[in-house]
Amino acid sequence: MTAVIDDAAAILEREVRELVRRRGLDPVRERAALDRLVSDAVGDYAERTARGLVPALPDAGDAARAVVDSLAGLGPLQQYLDDPTVEEIWLNSPSNAG
């Protein structure tokens, strides 16, 4: 099940990255435009999911946030940087293995 979820999120992110490139959008400086683009892409993705063309996203909001964080933030670290209760972040390794 996890592979399908990862595939769905990867498909969405790949599509949004391509749209950003085609439109010449600067994700950091044009954050409102990126947010609209991601919202539109998620809506389009949901329509294709309903027709059985792509795997379903378990949570469209989480997927959209992850794409925006990946393009305009620091990826998976961004949620901690945005959380006012987080005081420090320690990285033990540059790899995903813990």
C-alpha positions as a printed NumPy array, in Angstrom:
array([[  0.   ,   0.   ,   0.   ],
       [  2.824,   2.443,   0.797],
       [  4.312,   2.082,  -2.686],
       [  1.031,   3.209,  -4.266],
       [  0.847,   6.23 ,  -1.937],
       [  4.446,   7.141,  -2.748],
       [  3.721,   6.684,  -6.453],
       [  0.68 ,   8.962,  -6.272],
       [  2.597,  11.7  ,  -4.466],
       [  5.546,  11.305,  -6.839],
       [  3.279,  11.594,  -9.876],
       [  1.692,  14.775,  -8.528],
       [  5.044,  16.338,  -7.652],
       [  6.52 ,  15.449, -11.044],
       [  3.54 ,  17.031, -12.811],
       [  3.708,  20.22 , -10.748],
       [  7.466,  20.518, -11.314],
       [  6.877,  20.279, -15.059],
       [  4.168,  22.972, -14.904],
       [  6.497,  25.235, -12.915],
       [  9.212,  24.776, -15.547],
       [  6.842,  25.391, -18.466],
       [  5.445,  28.573, -16.927],
       [  8.816,  29.887, -15.801],
       [  7.473,  30.268, -12.274],
       [  9.825,  31.048,  -9.397],
       [  8.277,  28.963,  -6.582],
       [  9.903,  30.977,  -3.799],
       [  9.194,  34.475,  -5.094],
       [  5.794,  33.678,  -6.601],
       [  4.343,  31.681,  -3.732],
       [  0.7  ,  32.66 ,  -4.367],
       [  0.996,  31.543,  -7.995],
       [  2.584,  28.271,  -6.847],
       [ -0.243,  27.693,  -4.367],
       [ -2.831,  28.205,  -7.13 ],
       [ -0.913,  25.953,  -9.495],
       [ -0.702,  23.175,  -6.905],
       [ -4.385,  23.535,  -6.056],
       [ -5.318,  23.265,  -9.736],
       [ -2.987,  20.282, -10.197],
       [ -4.52 ,  18.484,  -7.198],
       [ -8.009,  19.088,  -8.61 ],
       [ -6.97 ,  17.749, -12.006],
       [ -5.318,  14.77 , -10.329],
       [ -8.521,  14.025,  -8.382],
       [-10.531,  14.032, -11.615],
       [ -8.107,  11.572, -13.197],
       [ -8.25 ,   9.432, -10.053],
       [-12.045,   9.253, -10.359],
       [-11.633,   7.962, -13.913],
       [ -9.125,   5.348, -12.738],
       [ -6.192,   6.866, -14.614],
       [ -3.872,   7.461, -11.646],
       [ -3.591,   6.037,  -8.117],
       [ -5.518,   7.886,  -5.41 ],
       [ -3.912,  10.326,  -3.02 ],
       [ -4.834,   9.354,   0.552],
       [ -4.93 ,  13.019,   1.634],
       [ -4.953,  15.709,  -1.058],
       [ -4.182,  18.457,   1.467],
       [ -1.089,  16.682,   2.763],
       [  0.042,  15.963,  -0.789],
       [ -0.388,  19.602,  -1.818],
       [  1.51 ,  20.798,   1.25 ],
       [  4.35 ,  18.351,   0.547],
       [  4.646,  19.55 ,  -3.051],
       [  4.733,  23.21 ,  -1.999],
       [  7.271,  22.422,   0.737],
       [  9.405,  20.562,  -1.774],
       [  9.365,  23.368,  -4.343],
       [  9.333,  26.489,  -2.172],
       [ 10.679,  25.277,   1.153],
       [ 13.069,  22.759,   2.584],
       [ 11.087,  19.647,   1.731],
       [ 10.318,  17.351,   4.667],
       [ 12.041,  19.728,   7.107],
       [  9.684,  22.596,   6.276],
       [  6.89 ,  21.347,   8.545],
       [  9.225,  21.617,  11.535],
       [ 10.442,  25.072,  10.558],
       [  6.823,  26.246,  10.336],
       [  5.875,  24.715,  13.707],
       [  6.26 ,  27.328,  16.481],
       [  6.594,  24.596,  19.119],
       [  9.769,  23.193,  17.535],
       [ 12.818,  24.816,  19.1  ],
       [ 15.625,  22.965,  17.359],
       [ 16.225,  20.366,  14.695],
       [ 19.037,  17.848,  14.874],
       [ 20.199,  15.853,  11.891],
       [ 22.119,  12.712,  12.732],
       [ 22.849,  11.658,   9.178],
       [ 22.491,  13.045,   5.676],
       [ 20.718,   9.854,   4.625],
       [ 17.138,   8.799,   5.332],
       [ 18.347,   5.884,   7.448],
       [ 18.24 ,   6.66 ,  11.08 ]])
